[in-house]
């Protein structure tokens, strides 16, 4: 596989931590919300093993916030998501698919309720801010919408709890999953959530005071040697094994939330008003024609750079493979694919052509673990 | 300067031409509208000289279209832009800043009027589709909005006219600047505009029939030897010398169109209804506090990867440098910067710190040429 350079410019925004991770050995970037997101520090597989054993510090400033505040903010936030937020609590995070008028996905953010009239939408890779602005203007909502200067540091891995306790004290270990609160580092308060884009446990510091955030970033490495702390980033292998879906990779604005397995976040029976509700009711009653499924691929390794059609032996389209990696845990290549009916069940077989080779594909259930 | 790899995935979409340009020697990518956009084929300066002398074929599929059709389509398109489109004609392209409710820029697309009730918004790098969907839903407009499968090939450079004539016949040379029409290649009709993101002359083929587009892409190289045709891409040096602005690099959603020198596209006196109109009236009467200006930088070369503050000798912020390159034409380093009052005039001096060096900066007018 040939490597291609990323051509940097202001348009691919740097983060407050970029100069630090470049000294620490970042080797590859992806772009996420028009911003640099580290994608590798050398070997992805080495980083995967480290993430599952110790603790990593991630520059995930590219996980941008859309702040919505004002009198109609709760109405607007609810309008955008099919998840019922009517009983949502301040200090909690809510994984909430954002849906357009045709019932398709716009994003799958985590929404933080900061106050009854103030929310952060912590977005995946699409410009939710313009969707919110368009809706607010069209509906004449009394809201303020902007992208605050928040640059998240994620602390991920089983030893993240010990590392965070050493910095913030015992109290931080009492934070419940998807809860957030304010904790002090050298006199500066930071919003910290027990969250993050891995299944290895951890926290995200929503840094607003950038100077203090940079100091905190360095501090983790200064005091973290006993936990074998290393720089890292969202890990392709770990996230596929864990079944963490990626907007843009595994699904996008051409897919609906039923096809992506988001049933439990779709509140069709409540009285809440959200976009695409009638469309989703119809999709539910008609039944879906395709679904995101796991696949096992008969090969030793794979480098998937785009989606690839999965065919059956008679030349019928089975679906398309959207993400894949070699899994050290399962000792085989696994992937995530949008599979068409009637192939949406475990053990269905197909094949793909990649880099001149034909490989057998077996459909399986998600999540893998 | 260390190079960093781009970590490819389905989320950074490949184009129909990606496998071709990779065989032809692309060395660097940027990401534009969640898609791979070639940024270099080896030396940018060599490519610049070739572009100004001969003809290049560009994979600019990342210049995505947002199609808006239906009864209220003209109303929605006009609502989004401050340019008066009430007298717009079918078969013409219109450079049209898109403005939000606060009077700031969302994008600076070229809008193609395909029919009275069908438009393509040929977008710069932001998700205009979600802005349009939000507005349409909120206003209950009767429109259909989607991203059609269009993968543009640009033909740029002074010999583009001869190359295009050889393929499409004499008739294509009669197309006026920013006009478009349909032309036939081997029995397949293609929408072709006399447009493109350089000032060296050229065309853009809005490829809808991908199979024919791939054939056309190859055909240009087969028959173009006499014009010294080469693969290329939007060129940093040529676009800065020519004063072609880049959304995300030179301006973004924090800037208004007056600050960016778009006065002639702002129709405040007409009766048309567009977002931010009252805000723009107020900005005009209050006067702007900063403006995009050219700068000359005292050095032999520059590699600008992010914006950098320009300071004066007393430690005051003069502005921020957003794009820069060495210009072979002017034989000096030039750039584009947002300059604050009272420094917004030619010959004002400042300085930047970059890669450990302090460089003198002189403000100048735009465009450079």
Contacts between the chains, C-beta under 8 A, distances in Angstrom:
chain1	res1	chain2	res2	distance
A	2	B	22	7.1
A	3	B	5	4.4
A	3	B	6	8.0
A	4	B	5	6.7
A	4	B	6	5.3
A	4	B	8	7.9
A	4	B	22	7.9
A	4	B	26	6.8
A	4	B	27	6.7
A	4	B	28	6.2
A	4	B	29	5.3
A	5	B	3	4.4
A	5	B	4	6.7
A	5	B	5	6.6
A	5	B	6	6.9
A	5	B	27	6.3
A	5	B	28	4.1
A	5	B	29	7.5
A	5	B	40	7.6
A	6	B	4	5.3
A	6	B	5	6.9
A	6	B	6	4.4
A	6	B	28	6.9
A	6	B	29	6.6
A	6	B	30	7.2
A	7	B	28	4.2
A	7	B	29	6.5
A	7	B	30	4.7
A	7	B	39	3.4
A	7	B	40	6.1
A	8	B	4	7.9
A	8	B	305	3.8
A	8	B	306	7.3
A	9	B	30	6.7
A	9	B	236	8.0
A	9	B	246	7.7
A	9	B	248	7.9
A	9	B	249	5.2
A	9	B	304	7.5
A	9	B	305	6.9
A	9	B	306	8.0
A	9	B	323	7.1
A	10	B	248	7.0
A	10	B	249	4.7
A	10	B	250	7.8
A	10	B	304	7.5
A	10	B	306	5.6
A	10	B	307	4.8
A	10	B	322	5.1
A	10	B	323	6.8
A	11	B	30	7.4
A	11	B	125	6.2
A	11	B	246	6.3
A	11	B	247	7.7
A	11	B	248	3.3
A	11	B	249	4.4
A	12	B	30	6.5
A	12	B	31	6.7
A	13	B	306	7.2
A	14	B	305	6.8
A	14	B	306	4.3
A	18	B	306	7.8
A	22	B	2	7.1
A	22	B	4	7.9
A	26	B	4	6.8
A	27	B	4	6.7
A	27	B	5	6.3
A	28	B	4	6.2
A	28	B	5	4.1
A	28	B	6	6.9
A	28	B	7	4.2
A	29	B	4	5.3
A	29	B	5	7.5
A	29	B	6	6.6
A	29	B	7	6.5
A	30	B	6	7.2
A	30	B	7	4.6
A	30	B	9	6.7
A	30	B	11	7.4
A	30	B	12	6.5
A	31	B	12	6.7
A	31	B	31	4.0
A	34	B	125	6.9
A	34	B	126	7.8
A	34	B	248	6.1
A	39	B	7	3.4
A	40	B	5	7.6
A	40	B	7	6.1
A	100	B	130	7.6
A	100	B	133	5.3
A	100	B	137	7.6
A	101	B	133	6.5
A	101	B	136	7.5
A	101	B	137	4.6
A	106	B	130	6.1
A	106	B	133	8.0
A	125	B	11	6.2
A	125	B	34	7.0
A	126	B	34	7.8
A	126	B	127	5.5
A	126	B	130	6.8
A	127	B	126	5.5
A	127	B	127	3.6
A	127	B	130	5.8
A	127	B	131	7.7
A	128	B	130	7.1
A	129	B	253	7.5
A	130	B	100	7.7
A	130	B	106	6.1
A	130	B	126	6.8
A	130	B	127	5.8
A	130	B	128	7.1
A	130	B	130	5.0
A	130	B	131	3.8
A	130	B	134	6.9
A	131	B	127	7.8
A	131	B	130	3.8
A	131	B	131	7.0
A	131	B	133	6.6
A	131	B	134	4.6
A	132	B	134	6.9
A	133	B	100	5.3
A	133	B	101	6.5
A	133	B	106	8.0
A	133	B	131	6.6
A	133	B	134	6.7
A	134	B	130	6.9
A	134	B	131	4.6
A	134	B	132	6.9
A	134	B	133	6.7
A	134	B	134	2.3
A	134	B	135	4.0
A	134	B	136	7.7
A	134	B	137	7.6
A	134	B	138	6.4
A	135	B	134	4.1
A	135	B	135	7.8
A	135	B	137	6.4
A	135	B	138	5.0
A	136	B	101	7.5
A	136	B	134	7.7
A	136	B	138	7.4
A	137	B	100	7.6
A	137	B	101	4.6
A	137	B	134	7.7
A	137	B	135	6.4
A	137	B	138	6.4
A	137	B	275	6.2
A	138	B	134	6.4
A	138	B	135	5.0
A	138	B	136	7.4
A	138	B	137	6.4
A	138	B	138	1.6
A	138	B	139	4.3
A	138	B	140	8.0
A	139	B	138	4.3
A	140	B	138	8.0
A	147	B	253	7.8
A	236	B	9	7.9
A	246	B	9	7.7
A	246	B	11	6.4
A	247	B	11	7.7
A	248	B	9	7.9
A	248	B	10	7.0
A	248	B	11	3.3
A	248	B	34	6.2
A	249	B	9	5.2
A	249	B	10	4.7
A	249	B	11	4.4
A	250	B	10	7.8
A	253	B	129	7.5
A	253	B	147	7.8
A	275	B	137	6.2
A	304	B	9	7.5
A	304	B	10	7.5
A	305	B	8	3.8
A	305	B	9	6.8
A	305	B	10	8.0
A	305	B	14	6.8
A	306	B	8	7.3
A	306	B	9	8.0
A	306	B	10	5.6
A	306	B	13	7.2
A	306	B	14	4.3
A	306	B	18	7.8
A	307	B	10	4.8
A	322	B	10	5.1
A	323	B	9	7.1
A	323	B	10	6.8
